[in-house]
């Protein structure tokens, strides 16, 4: 189990996501951003828009995705 924050993934806050894989961390961030914006938190809107763009254009977003995977791999297991 490893931990990354919303900010580590391009968001504005320090909410911690914990998971066993980078993909699970990314999915948790996607849910967090969606829920934050849905509840009216405008500070997360820019990050939500960027995440939506990544899902729509995954080939263009490989640098971000690979960066998250590398950062996740470098983290110590908790």
Backbone as numpy.savetxt, mean C-alpha at the origin, in Angstrom:
# Nx Ny Nz CAx CAy CAz Cx Cy Cz
5.60 -12.91 9.52 4.75 -11.74 9.52 5.65 -10.50 9.52
5.35 -9.58 8.62 6.11 -8.34 8.52 5.15 -7.16 8.54
5.67 -5.98 8.82 4.85 -4.78 8.98 5.34 -3.67 8.05
4.38 -3.04 7.37 4.65 -1.82 6.60 3.52 -0.85 6.91
3.84 0.44 6.89 2.82 1.45 7.17 2.19 1.97 5.89
1.09 2.63 6.06 0.44 3.32 4.95 1.45 4.24 4.27
2.22 4.97 5.07 3.22 5.90 4.53 4.30 5.16 3.73
4.72 3.98 4.21 5.71 3.19 3.47 5.22 2.86 2.06
3.91 2.78 1.91 3.31 2.38 0.64 2.79 3.57 -0.16
3.16 4.77 0.25 2.79 5.97 -0.50 1.61 6.74 0.06
1.07 6.31 1.19 -0.06 6.99 1.80 0.39 8.03 2.81
-0.57 8.72 3.44 -0.24 9.82 4.33 -0.15 9.50 5.82
-0.49 8.29 6.23 -0.56 8.04 7.67 0.36 6.89 8.10
0.35 6.64 9.39 1.25 5.62 9.95 0.52 4.34 10.34
-0.68 4.12 9.84 -1.38 2.88 10.11 -0.52 1.71 9.67
-0.39 0.71 10.52 0.46 -0.44 10.22 -0.36 -1.58 9.60
0.19 -2.14 8.54 -0.37 -3.34 7.92 0.59 -4.47 8.23
0.06 -5.62 8.61 0.89 -6.80 8.90 0.44 -7.94 8.00
1.42 -8.62 7.39 1.08 -9.74 6.51 2.32 -10.60 6.29
2.08 -11.75 5.67 3.16 -12.68 5.36 3.72 -12.51 3.96
3.10 -11.65 3.16 3.60 -11.43 1.80 3.42 -9.98 1.40
4.22 -9.54 0.45 4.09 -8.17 -0.07 2.73 -7.98 -0.73
2.25 -9.00 -1.42 0.95 -8.89 -2.08 -0.17 -8.67 -1.06
-0.11 -9.36 0.07 -1.12 -9.18 1.11 -1.04 -7.79 1.73
0.16 -7.27 1.87 0.35 -5.89 2.38 -0.26 -4.89 1.39
-0.01 -5.09 0.12 -0.56 -4.20 -0.91 -2.08 -4.25 -0.90
-2.65 -5.43 -0.77 -4.11 -5.56 -0.71 -4.68 -4.88 0.53
-3.98 -5.00 1.66 -4.42 -4.33 2.88 -4.39 -2.81 2.70
-3.35 -2.32 2.05 -3.25 -0.88 1.79 -4.38 -0.42 0.87
-4.68 -1.20 -0.13 -5.77 -0.87 -1.04 -7.09 -0.77 -0.27
-7.37 -1.73 0.60 -8.59 -1.68 1.41 -8.60 -0.47 2.34
-7.45 -0.21 2.97 -7.34 0.93 3.88 -7.63 2.24 3.16
-7.02 2.43 2.00 -7.23 3.67 1.25 -8.68 3.80 0.81
-9.25 2.71 0.34 -10.65 2.73 -0.10 -11.57 3.09 1.08
-11.35 2.46 2.22 -12.19 2.72 3.39 -12.01 4.14 3.92
-10.77 4.62 3.92 -10.50 5.97 4.42 -11.21 7.02 3.56
-11.08 6.88 2.26 -11.72 7.85 1.35 -13.24 7.74 1.44
-13.73 6.52 1.53 -15.18 6.31 1.62 -15.75 6.97 2.88
-14.96 7.00 3.95 -15.42 7.61 5.19 -15.22 9.12 5.21
-14.69 9.68 4.12 -14.54 11.13 4.02 -13.17 11.67 4.33
-12.19 10.81 4.51 -10.82 11.23 4.82 -10.13 11.69 3.53
-10.11 12.98 3.32 -9.55 13.52 2.08 -8.03 13.43 2.02
-7.37 13.23 3.17 -5.90 13.13 3.16 -5.43 11.88 2.43
-6.30 10.91 2.27 -5.93 9.65 1.59 -6.33 9.63 0.11
-7.01 10.68 -0.36 -7.53 10.67 -1.72 -6.43 10.54 -2.78
-5.36 11.29 -2.64 -4.28 11.24 -3.63 -3.67 9.84 -3.70
-3.42 9.24 -2.56 -2.86 7.89 -2.53 -3.86 6.88 -3.10
-5.13 7.07 -2.82 -6.18 6.18 -3.37 -6.21 6.27 -4.88
-6.16 7.48 -5.40 -6.17 7.66 -6.85 -4.96 6.98 -7.49
-3.79 7.11 -6.85 -2.58 6.46 -7.36 -2.74 4.95 -7.33
-3.31 4.41 -6.26 -3.50 2.96 -6.16 -4.47 2.48 -7.23
-5.56 3.20 -7.43 -6.51 2.82 -8.47 -5.84 2.81 -9.84
-4.98 3.79 -10.08 -4.25 3.84 -11.35 -3.32 2.65 -11.52
-2.71 2.22 -10.41 -1.83 1.05 -10.49 -2.61 -0.21 -10.84
-3.80 -0.37 -10.26 -4.61 -1.55 -10.59 -5.06 -1.50 -12.06
-5.29 -0.32 -12.58 -5.74 -0.20 -13.96 -4.61 -0.37 -14.97
-3.39 -0.04 -14.57 -2.24 -0.08 -15.48 -1.07 -0.80 -14.81
-1.23 -2.10 -14.55 -0.20 -2.81 -13.79 1.18 -2.84 -14.46
1.24 -2.88 -15.77 2.55 -2.91 -16.44 3.31 -1.62 -16.20
2.60 -0.50 -16.19 3.23 0.80 -15.93 3.66 0.94 -14.48
3.09 0.14 -13.61 3.33 0.27 -12.18 4.32 -0.75 -11.63
5.00 -1.45 -12.49 5.93 -2.48 -12.04 7.05 -1.93 -11.17
7.52 -0.72 -11.41 8.58 -0.15 -10.58 8.09 0.00 -9.14
6.87 0.53 -8.96 6.32 0.68 -7.61 6.14 -0.69 -6.96
5.55 -1.61 -7.70 5.29 -2.95 -7.18 6.59 -3.66 -6.79
7.57 -3.61 -7.67 8.86 -4.25 -7.35 9.55 -3.57 -6.18
9.40 -2.26 -6.05 9.96 -1.54 -4.92 9.33 -1.99 -3.61
8.01 -2.17 -3.61 7.33 -2.65 -2.41 7.78 -4.07 -2.08
7.87 -4.92 -3.11 8.30 -6.30 -2.87 9.72 -6.34 -2.29
10.61 -5.51 -2.82 11.99 -5.48 -2.30 12.04 -4.93 -0.88
11.28 -3.88 -0.62 11.24 -3.31 0.73 10.67 -4.32 1.72
9.65 -5.04 1.32 9.04 -6.06 2.17 10.04 -7.17 2.45
10.74 -7.62 1.42 11.71 -8.70 1.58 12.84 -8.30 2.52
13.20 -7.03 2.53 14.30 -6.55 3.38 13.91 -6.39 4.84
12.62 -6.40 5.14 12.16 -6.22 6.52 12.43 -7.47 7.34
12.74 -7.28 8.63 12.87 -8.46 9.51 11.50 -9.04 9.81
11.45 -10.33 9.96 10.19 -10.98 10.33 9.89 -10.68 11.80
8.64 -10.45 12.08 8.24 -10.14 13.47 7.80 -11.40 14.19
